[in-house]
Amino acid sequence: MLLNDQYLTEAFDTMELSGQDMNRAYFKEEIKPSDIKNSGDIIITFVGQLPQDDMSKMSMAQIAREGESPLLPDVYIRDKILGLQDTDDMEDAIREQQAERVLPEATLWTLLSAAEERGRPDLAQFYFGELVTILNEKLAKRQESIMAAQQAMQPQPPPQQQQGLPGMAMGAGGAGPTVDPRAMPNAMMGVPPPVPTPQAGPLVPPGQPRPGALSPEQIELLRAEGPAPTGGI
């Protein structure tokens, strides 16, 4: 408190603070007396930590986190048991690490970026080609899913009604087509078929003259003498 009050008198030069943050990023900031005038009291905590203490804390943290229903939440374990300074930043770092490993394209992007930063653009080209292939495959599958969904949402045409042949009518209740009795043949109406008319005269083999028929010579002679007889030839 004494140092804080003396610095607030503005009798000293502006202080400069530099170092690395929790993400191991370098920073350099100037602290002016006006920056800490209304910031509240400064709290400094000294934590004694030995290597054997670290091992015991890790064992306690693992026990508290095991099982389907952990005894303590992760924030409490990191804050109270392990004594980490910035538990929220640590949680974000863990989620970032999981995000790099869940999706294959995220893993490829991480490896591609690392190869670029290490000065290996030739190696990065392989990961870039594989990344483009995976993205194209997922895009094609997504388009197929969208088209299938659009086809499923389109209204289906109504079923076509059965049309009967001429002279046919649909039965009651859609039981099926029925035939108009006036268009049915006699056999379907129970009428016996007509008896065939027998051939007149005796039956002779094909090419043989009919019994009692005139020969060609007789027909020519009758034509020369006069009109043909009434009975026919």
BALOBA-1460 file (C-alpha; in Angstrom, 3 decimals):
// residues 233
<rec num="1" residu="m" x="0.000" y="0.000" z="0.000"/>
<rec num="2" residu="l" x="2.864" y="2.356" z="0.765"/>
<rec num="3" residu="l" x="4.386" y="1.895" z="-2.683"/>
<rec num="4" residu="n" x="1.028" y="2.406" z="-4.298"/>
<rec num="5" residu="d" x="0.388" y="5.638" z="-2.420"/>
<rec num="6" residu="q" x="3.827" y="6.974" z="-3.284"/>
<rec num="7" residu="y" x="3.393" y="6.225" z="-6.985"/>
<rec num="8" residu="l" x="0.011" y="7.974" z="-7.023"/>
<rec num="9" residu="t" x="1.725" y="11.237" z="-6.006"/>
<rec num="10" residu="e" x="3.145" y="11.354" z="-9.572"/>
<rec num="11" residu="a" x="6.611" y="12.079" z="-8.158"/>
<rec num="12" residu="f" x="8.064" y="9.152" z="-10.095"/>
<rec num="13" residu="d" x="8.531" y="8.398" z="-13.770"/>
<rec num="14" residu="t" x="6.050" y="6.252" z="-15.655"/>
<rec num="15" residu="m" x="6.598" y="2.560" z="-15.000"/>
<rec num="16" residu="e" x="6.952" y="0.070" z="-17.841"/>
<rec num="17" residu="l" x="5.917" y="-3.572" z="-17.525"/>
<rec num="18" residu="s" x="6.853" y="-6.247" z="-20.070"/>
<rec num="19" residu="g" x="6.748" y="-10.016" z="-20.175"/>
<rec num="20" residu="q" x="4.615" y="-12.901" z="-21.438"/>
<rec num="21" residu="d" x="0.947" y="-13.499" z="-20.786"/>
<rec num="22" residu="m" x="-0.808" y="-16.831" z="-20.174"/>
<rec num="23" residu="n" x="-0.775" y="-17.541" z="-23.924"/>
<rec num="24" residu="r" x="3.018" y="-17.000" z="-24.022"/>
<rec num="25" residu="a" x="2.513" y="-13.848" z="-26.059"/>
<rec num="26" residu="y" x="4.943" y="-11.003" z="-25.425"/>
<rec num="27" residu="f" x="3.518" y="-7.718" z="-24.136"/>
<rec num="28" residu="k" x="4.894" y="-4.317" z="-23.162"/>
<rec num="29" residu="e" x="2.730" y="-1.777" z="-21.381"/>
<rec num="30" residu="e" x="3.235" y="1.553" z="-19.632"/>
<rec num="31" residu="i" x="1.515" y="2.036" z="-16.269"/>
<rec num="32" residu="k" x="0.671" y="5.653" z="-15.441"/>
<rec num="33" residu="p" x="-0.445" y="6.867" z="-12.001"/>
<rec num="34" residu="s" x="-3.845" y="7.713" z="-13.493"/>
<rec num="35" residu="d" x="-4.302" y="4.058" z="-14.562"/>
<rec num="36" residu="i" x="-4.223" y="2.767" z="-10.988"/>
<rec num="37" residu="k" x="-5.837" y="5.713" z="-9.204"/>
<rec num="38" residu="n" x="-9.292" y="4.110" z="-9.108"/>
<rec num="39" residu="s" x="-8.273" y="0.488" z="-9.602"/>
<rec num="40" residu="g" x="-8.546" y="-0.514" z="-5.936"/>
<rec num="41" residu="d" x="-6.019" y="-2.063" z="-3.608"/>
<rec num="42" residu="i" x="-3.253" y="-4.298" z="-4.921"/>
<rec num="43" residu="i" x="-3.329" y="-7.856" z="-3.568"/>
<rec num="44" residu="i" x="-0.134" y="-9.899" z="-3.748"/>
<rec num="45" residu="t" x="-0.193" y="-13.595" z="-2.851"/>
<rec num="46" residu="f" x="2.935" y="-15.706" z="-2.322"/>
<rec num="47" residu="v" x="2.337" y="-19.409" z="-2.921"/>
<rec num="48" residu="g" x="4.944" y="-21.892" z="-1.776"/>
<rec num="49" residu="q" x="5.027" y="-24.835" z="-4.181"/>
<rec num="50" residu="l" x="7.322" y="-27.841" z="-4.111"/>
<rec num="51" residu="p" x="7.629" y="-30.642" z="-6.721"/>
<rec num="52" residu="q" x="6.082" y="-33.186" z="-4.331"/>
<rec num="53" residu="d" x="3.154" y="-30.841" z="-3.826"/>
<rec num="54" residu="d" x="2.529" y="-30.825" z="-7.584"/>
<rec num="55" residu="m" x="2.316" y="-34.628" z="-7.687"/>
<rec num="56" residu="s" x="-0.133" y="-34.793" z="-4.812"/>
<rec num="57" residu="k" x="-2.313" y="-32.055" z="-6.363"/>
<rec num="58" residu="m" x="-2.394" y="-33.884" z="-9.685"/>
<rec num="59" residu="s" x="-3.488" y="-37.094" z="-7.959"/>
<rec num="60" residu="m" x="-6.237" y="-35.293" z="-6.058"/>
<rec num="61" residu="a" x="-7.427" y="-33.546" z="-9.219"/>
<rec num="62" residu="q" x="-7.578" y="-36.834" z="-11.141"/>
<rec num="63" residu="i" x="-9.546" y="-38.543" z="-8.371"/>
<rec num="64" residu="a" x="-12.023" y="-35.651" z="-8.166"/>
<rec num="65" residu="r" x="-12.611" y="-35.787" z="-11.923"/>
<rec num="66" residu="e" x="-12.933" y="-39.549" z="-12.519"/>
<rec num="67" residu="g" x="-16.198" y="-41.363" z="-13.141"/>
<rec num="68" residu="e" x="-19.382" y="-40.568" z="-15.024"/>
<rec num="69" residu="s" x="-20.415" y="-38.144" z="-12.262"/>
<rec num="70" residu="p" x="-17.267" y="-36.260" z="-11.112"/>
<rec num="71" residu="l" x="-17.034" y="-35.110" z="-7.504"/>
<rec num="72" residu="l" x="-16.010" y="-31.564" z="-8.459"/>
<rec num="73" residu="p" x="-16.341" y="-29.413" z="-11.610"/>
<rec num="74" residu="d" x="-13.288" y="-28.738" z="-13.736"/>
<rec num="75" residu="v" x="-13.232" y="-25.017" z="-12.861"/>
<rec num="76" residu="y" x="-13.050" y="-25.779" z="-9.141"/>
<rec num="77" residu="i" x="-10.369" y="-28.436" z="-9.653"/>
<rec num="78" residu="r" x="-8.148" y="-26.081" z="-11.627"/>
<rec num="79" residu="d" x="-8.769" y="-23.132" z="-9.351"/>
<rec num="80" residu="k" x="-8.758" y="-24.640" z="-5.857"/>
<rec num="81" residu="i" x="-6.849" y="-27.915" z="-6.094"/>
<rec num="82" residu="l" x="-4.258" y="-27.175" z="-8.779"/>
<rec num="83" residu="g" x="-4.086" y="-23.480" z="-7.951"/>
<rec num="84" residu="l" x="-3.951" y="-22.256" z="-11.525"/>
<rec num="85" residu="q" x="-3.949" y="-18.489" z="-11.992"/>
<rec num="86" residu="d" x="-6.333" y="-18.175" z="-14.964"/>
<rec num="87" residu="t" x="-8.774" y="-21.083" z="-15.096"/>
<rec num="88" residu="d" x="-10.986" y="-19.500" z="-17.767"/>
<rec num="89" residu="d" x="-8.071" y="-19.078" z="-20.141"/>
<rec num="90" residu="m" x="-6.980" y="-22.648" z="-19.431"/>
<rec num="91" residu="e" x="-10.480" y="-23.921" z="-20.242"/>
<rec num="92" residu="d" x="-10.461" y="-22.063" z="-23.557"/>
<rec num="93" residu="a" x="-7.055" y="-23.545" z="-24.404"/>
<rec num="94" residu="i" x="-8.334" y="-27.070" z="-23.747"/>
<rec num="95" residu="r" x="-11.407" y="-26.516" z="-25.913"/>
<rec num="96" residu="e" x="-9.208" y="-25.118" z="-28.670"/>
<rec num="97" residu="q" x="-7.093" y="-28.265" z="-28.519"/>
<rec num="98" residu="q" x="-10.206" y="-30.454" z="-28.759"/>
<rec num="99" residu="a" x="-11.486" y="-28.390" z="-31.695"/>
<rec num="100" residu="e" x="-8.294" y="-29.138" z="-33.612"/>
<rec num="101" residu="r" x="-8.786" y="-32.903" z="-33.252"/>
<rec num="102" residu="v" x="-12.541" y="-33.462" z="-33.608"/>
<rec num="103" residu="l" x="-12.933" y="-32.549" z="-37.295"/>
<rec num="104" residu="p" x="-10.492" y="-33.936" z="-39.891"/>
<rec num="105" residu="e" x="-10.481" y="-30.667" z="-41.828"/>
<rec num="106" residu="a" x="-9.572" y="-28.762" z="-38.639"/>
<rec num="107" residu="t" x="-6.643" y="-31.109" z="-38.070"/>
<rec num="108" residu="l" x="-5.459" y="-30.627" z="-41.634"/>
<rec num="109" residu="w" x="-5.726" y="-26.856" z="-41.302"/>
<rec num="110" residu="t" x="-3.636" y="-26.906" z="-38.108"/>
<rec num="111" residu="l" x="-0.940" y="-29.006" z="-39.754"/>
<rec num="112" residu="l" x="-1.017" y="-26.790" z="-42.845"/>
<rec num="113" residu="s" x="-0.553" y="-23.648" z="-40.750"/>
<rec num="114" residu="a" x="2.284" y="-25.227" z="-38.762"/>
<rec num="115" residu="a" x="4.082" y="-26.239" z="-41.959"/>
<rec num="116" residu="e" x="3.734" y="-22.702" z="-43.319"/>
<rec num="117" residu="e" x="5.080" y="-21.163" z="-40.117"/>
<rec num="118" residu="r" x="8.050" y="-23.550" z="-40.132"/>
<rec num="119" residu="g" x="8.941" y="-22.551" z="-43.713"/>
<rec num="120" residu="r" x="7.718" y="-25.748" z="-45.441"/>
<rec num="121" residu="p" x="5.319" y="-24.571" z="-48.177"/>
<rec num="122" residu="d" x="5.993" y="-27.782" z="-50.141"/>
<rec num="123" residu="l" x="4.676" y="-29.879" z="-47.249"/>
<rec num="124" residu="a" x="1.754" y="-27.515" z="-46.743"/>
<rec num="125" residu="q" x="0.609" y="-28.096" z="-50.343"/>
<rec num="126" residu="f" x="-0.133" y="-31.762" z="-49.598"/>
<rec num="127" residu="y" x="-2.370" y="-30.860" z="-46.665"/>
<rec num="128" residu="f" x="-4.020" y="-28.119" z="-48.703"/>
<rec num="129" residu="g" x="-4.981" y="-30.570" z="-51.473"/>
<rec num="130" residu="e" x="-6.378" y="-33.061" z="-48.961"/>
<rec num="131" residu="l" x="-8.311" y="-30.281" z="-47.236"/>
<rec num="132" residu="v" x="-9.902" y="-29.157" z="-50.513"/>
<rec num="133" residu="t" x="-10.909" y="-32.765" z="-51.310"/>
<rec num="134" residu="i" x="-12.672" y="-33.224" z="-47.963"/>
<rec num="135" residu="l" x="-14.491" y="-29.894" z="-48.266"/>
<rec num="136" residu="n" x="-15.698" y="-30.724" z="-51.817"/>
<rec num="137" residu="e" x="-17.001" y="-34.130" z="-50.706"/>
<rec num="138" residu="k" x="-18.927" y="-32.605" z="-47.806"/>
<rec num="139" residu="l" x="-20.332" y="-29.899" z="-50.087"/>
<rec num="140" residu="a" x="-21.542" y="-32.514" z="-52.601"/>
<rec num="141" residu="k" x="-23.227" y="-34.565" z="-49.857"/>
<rec num="142" residu="r" x="-24.911" y="-31.453" z="-48.488"/>
<rec num="143" residu="q" x="-26.271" y="-30.538" z="-51.916"/>
<rec num="144" residu="e" x="-27.637" y="-34.072" z="-52.364"/>
<rec num="145" residu="s" x="-29.370" y="-33.858" z="-48.995"/>
<rec num="146" residu="i" x="-30.922" y="-30.493" z="-49.900"/>
<rec num="147" residu="m" x="-32.205" y="-31.829" z="-53.235"/>
<rec num="148" residu="a" x="-33.670" y="-34.930" z="-51.556"/>
<rec num="149" residu="a" x="-35.432" y="-32.753" z="-48.976"/>
<rec num="150" residu="q" x="-36.844" y="-30.488" z="-51.686"/>
<rec num="151" residu="q" x="-38.173" y="-33.464" z="-53.650"/>
<rec num="152" residu="a" x="-39.792" y="-34.868" z="-50.512"/>
<rec num="153" residu="m" x="-41.528" y="-31.534" z="-49.855"/>
<rec num="154" residu="q" x="-43.013" y="-31.306" z="-53.363"/>
<rec num="155" residu="p" x="-46.730" y="-32.330" z="-53.531"/>
<rec num="156" residu="q" x="-47.360" y="-35.734" z="-55.077"/>
<rec num="157" residu="p" x="-49.829" y="-35.980" z="-58.000"/>
<rec num="158" residu="p" x="-53.173" y="-37.637" z="-57.172"/>
<rec num="159" residu="p" x="-53.520" y="-41.293" z="-58.195"/>
<rec num="160" residu="q" x="-55.071" y="-41.798" z="-61.617"/>
<rec num="161" residu="q" x="-58.559" y="-43.339" z="-61.668"/>
<rec num="162" residu="q" x="-58.983" y="-46.560" z="-63.548"/>
<rec num="163" residu="q" x="-60.841" y="-46.056" z="-66.766"/>
<rec num="164" residu="g" x="-62.852" y="-48.964" z="-68.055"/>
<rec num="165" residu="l" x="-63.336" y="-50.039" z="-71.635"/>
<rec num="166" residu="p" x="-66.372" y="-48.872" z="-73.630"/>
<rec num="167" residu="g" x="-69.490" y="-50.486" z="-72.257"/>
<rec num="168" residu="m" x="-67.904" y="-50.974" z="-68.784"/>
<rec num="169" residu="a" x="-68.852" y="-49.124" z="-65.587"/>
<rec num="170" residu="m" x="-67.215" y="-48.957" z="-62.138"/>
<rec num="171" residu="g" x="-68.880" y="-51.018" z="-59.458"/>
<rec num="172" residu="a" x="-70.327" y="-49.566" z="-56.260"/>
<rec num="173" residu="g" x="-67.720" y="-48.524" z="-53.685"/>
<rec num="174" residu="g" x="-64.880" y="-48.785" z="-56.217"/>
<rec num="175" residu="a" x="-65.105" y="-52.606" z="-56.184"/>
<rec num="176" residu="g" x="-63.976" y="-52.792" z="-59.804"/>
<rec num="177" residu="p" x="-65.308" y="-52.371" z="-63.298"/>
<rec num="178" residu="t" x="-68.575" y="-54.101" z="-64.261"/>
<rec num="179" residu="v" x="-69.796" y="-54.850" z="-67.797"/>
<rec num="180" residu="d" x="-73.009" y="-53.451" z="-69.195"/>
<rec num="181" residu="p" x="-75.314" y="-56.484" z="-69.791"/>
<rec num="182" residu="r" x="-76.344" y="-55.026" z="-73.178"/>
<rec num="183" residu="a" x="-72.733" y="-55.230" z="-74.345"/>
<rec num="184" residu="m" x="-72.154" y="-58.780" z="-73.110"/>
<rec num="185" residu="p" x="-72.074" y="-61.643" z="-75.652"/>
<rec num="186" residu="n" x="-74.733" y="-64.343" z="-75.579"/>
<rec num="187" residu="a" x="-72.377" y="-66.872" z="-74.009"/>
<rec num="188" residu="m" x="-71.857" y="-64.584" z="-70.948"/>
<rec num="189" residu="m" x="-75.656" y="-64.129" z="-70.694"/>
<rec num="190" residu="g" x="-76.261" y="-67.896" z="-70.575"/>
<rec num="191" residu="v" x="-77.662" y="-68.170" z="-74.138"/>
<rec num="192" residu="p" x="-76.515" y="-71.397" z="-75.932"/>
<rec num="193" residu="p" x="-74.584" y="-70.891" z="-79.179"/>
<rec num="194" residu="p" x="-76.592" y="-71.239" z="-82.451"/>
<rec num="195" residu="v" x="-76.642" y="-74.624" z="-84.184"/>
<rec num="196" residu="p" x="-74.590" y="-74.556" z="-87.411"/>
<rec num="197" residu="t" x="-76.542" y="-74.992" z="-90.661"/>
<rec num="198" residu="p" x="-75.690" y="-78.341" z="-92.346"/>
<rec num="199" residu="q" x="-74.260" y="-78.263" z="-95.867"/>
<rec num="200" residu="a" x="-76.773" y="-78.920" z="-98.649"/>
<rec num="201" residu="g" x="-76.113" y="-81.973" z="-100.798"/>
<rec num="202" residu="p" x="-73.760" y="-84.882" z="-100.293"/>
<rec num="203" residu="l" x="-70.221" y="-84.306" z="-99.015"/>
<rec num="204" residu="v" x="-67.533" y="-84.969" z="-101.639"/>
<rec num="205" residu="p" x="-63.730" y="-84.594" z="-101.455"/>
<rec num="206" residu="p" x="-62.254" y="-81.335" z="-102.730"/>
<rec num="207" residu="g" x="-61.714" y="-81.280" z="-106.517"/>
<rec num="208" residu="q" x="-64.340" y="-83.974" z="-107.239"/>
<rec num="209" residu="p" x="-67.494" y="-83.121" z="-109.256"/>
<rec num="210" residu="r" x="-70.772" y="-82.974" z="-107.453"/>
<rec num="211" residu="p" x="-73.049" y="-85.948" z="-108.112"/>
<rec num="212" residu="g" x="-75.478" y="-85.153" z="-110.944"/>
<rec num="213" residu="a" x="-73.529" y="-82.105" z="-112.117"/>
<rec num="214" residu="l" x="-73.118" y="-81.514" z="-115.901"/>
<rec num="215" residu="s" x="-69.728" y="-81.935" z="-117.542"/>
<rec num="216" residu="p" x="-68.080" y="-79.005" z="-119.337"/>
<rec num="217" residu="e" x="-68.907" y="-80.537" z="-122.758"/>
<rec num="218" residu="q" x="-72.586" y="-80.783" z="-121.834"/>
<rec num="219" residu="i" x="-72.606" y="-77.184" z="-120.621"/>
<rec num="220" residu="e" x="-71.106" y="-75.962" z="-123.916"/>
<rec num="221" residu="l" x="-73.649" y="-77.985" z="-125.909"/>
<rec num="222" residu="l" x="-76.563" y="-76.572" z="-123.915"/>
<rec num="223" residu="r" x="-75.285" y="-73.054" z="-124.392"/>
<rec num="224" residu="a" x="-75.107" y="-73.596" z="-128.138"/>
<rec num="225" residu="e" x="-78.660" y="-74.965" z="-128.321"/>
<rec num="226" residu="g" x="-80.378" y="-72.364" z="-126.131"/>
<rec num="227" residu="p" x="-80.820" y="-70.905" z="-122.636"/>
<rec num="228" residu="a" x="-79.726" y="-72.911" z="-119.660"/>
<rec num="229" residu="p" x="-82.337" y="-74.985" z="-117.855"/>
<rec num="230" residu="t" x="-84.158" y="-73.432" z="-114.929"/>
<rec num="231" residu="g" x="-82.801" y="-75.876" z="-112.336"/>
<rec num="232" residu="g" x="-79.299" y="-74.475" z="-112.628"/>
<rec num="233" residu="i" x="-76.072" y="-76.131" z="-113.444"/>
